[in-house]
């Protein structure tokens, strides 16, 4: 069993509130728009990190992290990218492949809107953790945490950090 913390769109922002949840996880996944790599360096001081770069990320983030991360944890296939779209409206760049070979979990960031949606057509769970940073239109900073256990996704929780700018 692995405890996963999923965040996105930090836009160079990390604080003790985020790090408190990082310390409780077994792994941290970042779905892009990292901003300054001090964010991912701080996370890596405490826990293993899987991340992808987003549209605001510079050449340093793009050199360290991929556009797409595909991996398996606890028998659960995962595909994480920053701009991925939503069920029935996936981004054109990934549409053909996700239809041909859907993962069990598909993760995208970018919108700053927290969503957990089950795609019945592809039999996958779509996750967008919202935005953990202060930059953007969102009002509440959010993340997701859940457990992966022998092929199952369990104990999904929404974490509301604080109002943006607080």
VEXDREN-2710 file (C-alpha; in Angstrom, 1 decimal):
% VEXDREN-2710
k/r/px/py/pz
1/UNK/0.0/0.0/0.0
2/UNK/1.2/3.5/-0.9
3/UNK/-0.1/6.8/0.3
4/UNK/0.0/9.3/-2.6
5/UNK/-0.2/13.1/-2.4
6/UNK/-1.1/14.7/-5.8
7/UNK/-0.7/18.4/-6.4
8/UNK/-0.3/20.7/-9.4
9/UNK/0.1/24.3/-10.4
10/UNK/2.3/25.4/-7.6
11/UNK/3.7/28.3/-9.8
12/UNK/6.9/28.6/-7.6
13/UNK/4.9/28.4/-4.3
14/UNK/5.5/26.0/-1.5
15/UNK/4.9/26.5/2.2
16/UNK/4.8/24.6/5.5
17/UNK/1.2/23.7/4.9
18/UNK/2.0/21.8/1.7
19/UNK/5.1/20.2/3.3
20/UNK/3.1/18.9/6.2
21/UNK/1.1/16.8/3.8
22/UNK/4.2/15.9/1.8
23/UNK/5.7/14.4/5.0
24/UNK/2.6/12.2/5.5
25/UNK/2.8/10.6/2.0
26/UNK/4.8/7.7/0.7
27/UNK/5.1/9.4/-2.8
28/UNK/4.3/12.9/-4.1
29/UNK/3.1/13.4/-7.7
30/UNK/3.2/16.9/-9.3
31/UNK/1.1/17.4/-12.4
32/UNK/3.0/20.4/-13.8
33/UNK/3.4/24.2/-13.7
34/UNK/6.0/23.7/-11.0
35/UNK/7.5/27.2/-11.5
36/UNK/10.8/27.4/-9.7
37/UNK/12.5/24.1/-9.1
38/UNK/12.9/25.0/-5.4
39/UNK/9.4/23.6/-5.1
40/UNK/10.3/20.1/-6.3
41/UNK/13.7/20.3/-4.5
42/UNK/11.8/21.0/-1.2
43/UNK/9.5/18.0/-1.8
44/UNK/12.4/15.7/-2.7
45/UNK/14.0/16.5/0.6
46/UNK/11.2/14.5/2.3
47/UNK/9.7/12.1/-0.2
48/UNK/10.1/10.4/-3.6
49/UNK/8.7/12.7/-6.3
50/UNK/7.2/12.0/-9.8
51/UNK/6.5/15.1/-11.8
52/UNK/5.8/16.4/-15.3
53/UNK/6.4/19.9/-16.6
54/UNK/3.7/22.3/-17.5
55/UNK/3.2/25.1/-19.9
56/UNK/4.8/27.8/-17.6
57/UNK/7.8/25.7/-16.8
58/UNK/11.2/26.7/-18.1
59/UNK/14.0/24.8/-19.7
60/UNK/15.3/23.6/-16.3
61/UNK/12.0/21.9/-15.4
62/UNK/11.7/20.5/-18.9
63/UNK/15.2/19.1/-18.6
64/UNK/14.4/17.4/-15.3
65/UNK/10.8/16.2/-15.8
66/UNK/9.0/14.8/-18.8
67/UNK/5.9/16.0/-20.6
68/UNK/4.1/12.7/-19.8
69/UNK/4.9/10.3/-17.0
70/UNK/3.6/6.8/-17.4
71/UNK/4.2/4.4/-14.5
72/UNK/2.6/1.6/-12.4
73/UNK/2.4/1.7/-8.6
74/UNK/0.7/-1.0/-6.6
75/UNK/-0.6/-2.6/-9.8
76/UNK/-2.3/0.6/-10.9
77/UNK/-1.3/2.1/-14.3
78/UNK/-1.0/5.9/-14.2
79/UNK/-0.6/8.5/-16.9
80/UNK/0.2/12.0/-15.7
81/UNK/0.5/15.1/-18.0
82/UNK/-0.2/18.8/-17.5
83/UNK/-2.6/19.6/-20.2
84/UNK/-4.8/16.5/-20.8
85/UNK/-8.4/17.6/-21.0
86/UNK/-11.3/15.7/-19.4
87/UNK/-13.3/12.6/-20.1
88/UNK/-14.9/12.7/-23.5
89/UNK/-12.9/15.9/-24.3
90/UNK/-9.3/14.7/-24.0
91/UNK/-6.6/16.9/-25.4
92/UNK/-6.0/16.1/-29.1
93/UNK/-2.4/15.3/-28.4
94/UNK/-3.2/12.3/-26.2
95/UNK/-6.7/11.3/-27.5
96/UNK/-5.7/8.4/-29.8
97/UNK/-3.3/6.8/-27.3
98/UNK/-5.6/7.1/-24.3
99/UNK/-8.4/5.5/-26.3
100/UNK/-6.1/2.7/-27.4
101/UNK/-4.4/2.0/-24.1
102/UNK/-6.2/3.7/-21.2
103/UNK/-4.5/3.7/-17.8
104/UNK/-6.4/3.1/-14.5
105/UNK/-5.7/6.7/-13.4
106/UNK/-5.3/9.7/-15.7
107/UNK/-4.0/12.9/-14.1
108/UNK/-4.0/16.4/-15.6
109/UNK/-3.4/19.8/-14.0
110/UNK/-3.5/23.1/-15.8
111/UNK/-7.2/24.2/-15.2
112/UNK/-6.7/25.1/-11.5
113/UNK/-10.1/23.3/-11.0
114/UNK/-10.2/20.3/-8.8
115/UNK/-12.0/17.4/-10.4
116/UNK/-12.4/13.7/-9.8
117/UNK/-14.3/12.1/-12.6
118/UNK/-14.8/8.5/-13.5
119/UNK/-14.6/7.9/-17.3
120/UNK/-17.1/5.1/-17.9
121/UNK/-16.2/4.8/-21.6
122/UNK/-12.5/4.2/-20.9
123/UNK/-13.0/2.7/-17.4
124/UNK/-10.4/5.1/-15.8
125/UNK/-10.4/7.6/-13.0
126/UNK/-9.5/11.1/-14.1
127/UNK/-7.9/13.3/-11.4
128/UNK/-7.1/17.0/-11.4
129/UNK/-5.9/18.2/-8.0
130/UNK/-6.7/21.9/-8.7
131/UNK/-3.9/24.3/-7.8
132/UNK/-1.7/24.3/-4.7
133/UNK/0.0/27.6/-5.5
134/UNK/-1.1/31.2/-5.2
135/UNK/-1.1/32.2/-8.9
136/UNK/-4.3/31.9/-10.8
137/UNK/-8.1/32.5/-10.5
138/UNK/-8.8/29.7/-8.0
139/UNK/-10.0/30.9/-4.6
140/UNK/-9.0/27.9/-2.5
141/UNK/-5.6/26.1/-2.9
142/UNK/-6.2/22.3/-3.2
143/UNK/-4.5/18.9/-3.5
144/UNK/-5.7/15.3/-3.5
145/UNK/-4.5/12.3/-1.5
146/UNK/-5.3/8.7/-1.8
147/UNK/-4.0/5.2/-1.3
148/UNK/-3.1/2.6/-3.9
149/UNK/-3.3/-0.9/-2.7
150/UNK/-3.0/-4.0/-4.8
151/UNK/-4.7/-2.6/-7.9
152/UNK/-7.3/-0.5/-5.9
153/UNK/-7.6/3.2/-5.4
154/UNK/-8.8/3.9/-1.9
155/UNK/-9.5/6.6/0.7
156/UNK/-9.5/9.5/-1.7
157/UNK/-9.5/12.9/0.1
158/UNK/-9.6/16.5/-1.0
159/UNK/-7.2/18.7/0.8
160/UNK/-8.2/22.4/1.1
161/UNK/-5.1/24.3/2.1
162/UNK/-6.2/27.9/2.4
163/UNK/-7.5/30.7/0.4
164/UNK/-5.2/31.8/-2.4
165/UNK/-2.9/34.5/-1.1
166/UNK/-3.3/33.5/2.6
END
